[in-house]
Each structure stands twice: as structure tokens, then as C-alpha cells.
Amino acid sequence: MRSPTLEQINDIRKTGFRPGVVGCLINNDKVLLFYKREYDQWTFPQGGINNGETGEQALVRNMRSEVGESLVKNFDPSAIIYTTLL
């Protein structure tokens, strides 16, 4: 897997957009989704990338925040299979 560099992430910021990450957690063929009542919408856990933070660091931080430490404690960032910058 090739991750975006900090320079590429900062280039996104310069265009006025906030770079972000989205996680798709799969365990025993089950996918974790969140229901956002405010929007009546199912989503994957997600969040922004802070200044100086890599995509992997942001993913782990956001997953801890949204799904809790107990689900993320054994998360292995090397298991990330795809990243992209849009």
C-alpha cells in the first residue's frame, strides 16, 4: 500500500478542503456501520486528518474516537488495504 505523503495531504488543505479518512471495519464477514439519525443515513466511521498527521494515524485516532478503544486496541494499520486522495 502506498500512503499519501504529508505534502500531498497539505496540498489538499491549500485548495480549501479538509482531508479525511473513512474506515470500513470487517470482522467475520460483518461490516460495521453507524446510523446517523440526524441525516437518516448509514455511514462508515470517518473523520478529518489533523495537521502533521498521516492518514494511518488519523484513521486509528478516528476509529478510537468513534468505535472505542476496545474495538481498536488490536487494530493493525498494516492491514489497511487501500488509500487515496480525491
VMD Tcl script that draws the C-alpha trace (Angstrom):
set ca {
  {0.00 0.00 0.00}
  {1.26 3.47 -0.86}
  {0.02 6.16 1.51}
  {-0.29 9.84 0.65}
  {2.63 11.91 1.88}
  {2.22 14.76 4.35}
  {2.99 17.10 1.44}
  {0.11 15.64 -0.61}
  {-2.24 15.94 2.37}
  {-1.20 19.57 2.88}
  {-1.74 20.29 -0.83}
  {-5.38 19.24 -0.33}
  {-5.68 21.76 2.52}
  {-4.37 24.54 0.27}
  {-7.35 24.02 -2.05}
  {-9.74 24.76 0.82}
  {-10.77 21.19 1.58}
  {-10.15 19.24 4.76}
  {-8.56 15.84 4.06}
  {-10.29 12.95 5.76}
  {-10.28 9.23 6.34}
  {-13.04 6.62 6.22}
  {-12.74 3.19 7.79}
  {-14.52 0.02 6.79}
  {-14.18 -2.42 9.65}
  {-14.87 -6.04 8.70}
  {-14.92 -8.93 11.15}
  {-16.21 -12.42 10.35}
  {-17.86 -11.14 7.16}
  {-19.73 -8.44 9.10}
  {-19.29 -4.74 8.33}
  {-19.55 -2.05 10.99}
  {-21.81 0.87 10.04}
  {-23.10 3.83 12.05}
  {-26.60 5.19 11.80}
  {-26.77 8.99 11.90}
  {-30.29 9.81 12.99}
  {-29.84 13.49 12.14}
  {-29.42 12.61 8.46}
  {-31.32 9.28 8.44}
  {-28.19 7.76 6.93}
  {-25.90 4.75 7.47}
  {-22.17 5.57 7.26}
  {-18.72 4.16 7.88}
  {-16.65 5.60 10.77}
  {-14.83 8.69 9.48}
  {-13.08 11.91 10.40}
  {-10.56 14.55 9.40}
  {-6.78 14.39 9.19}
  {-5.11 16.81 11.61}
  {-2.09 18.93 10.64}
  {1.10 16.86 10.64}
  {-0.84 13.60 10.90}
  {-0.59 10.73 8.42}
  {-3.65 9.05 7.03}
  {-2.94 5.94 9.09}
  {-2.58 7.96 12.30}
  {-5.84 9.78 11.55}
  {-7.62 6.52 10.84}
  {-6.55 4.96 14.13}
  {-7.40 8.14 16.10}
  {-10.82 8.48 14.48}
  {-11.63 4.81 14.93}
  {-10.73 5.06 18.63}
  {-12.96 8.10 18.95}
  {-15.93 6.68 17.07}
  {-15.94 2.97 17.90}
  {-13.99 2.90 21.16}
  {-10.65 1.63 22.33}
  {-11.87 -1.93 22.94}
  {-12.63 -2.46 19.24}
  {-9.49 -0.73 18.02}
  {-6.88 -1.98 20.50}
  {-5.83 -4.85 18.24}
  {-6.13 -2.86 15.01}
  {-3.08 -3.28 12.81}
  {-2.54 -0.28 10.49}
  {-0.60 -2.57 8.13}
  {-3.98 -4.23 7.44}
  {-5.10 -1.10 5.56}
  {-5.53 -2.23 2.01}
  {-6.33 0.95 0.11}
  {-5.83 4.67 0.45}
  {-6.46 7.51 -1.95}
  {-6.66 11.28 -2.10}
  {-9.53 12.74 -4.08}
}
mol new
graphics top color blue
foreach p $ca { graphics top sphere $p radius 0.5 }
foreach p [lrange $ca 0 end-1] q [lrange $ca 1 end] { graphics top cylinder $p $q radius 0.2 }
display resetview
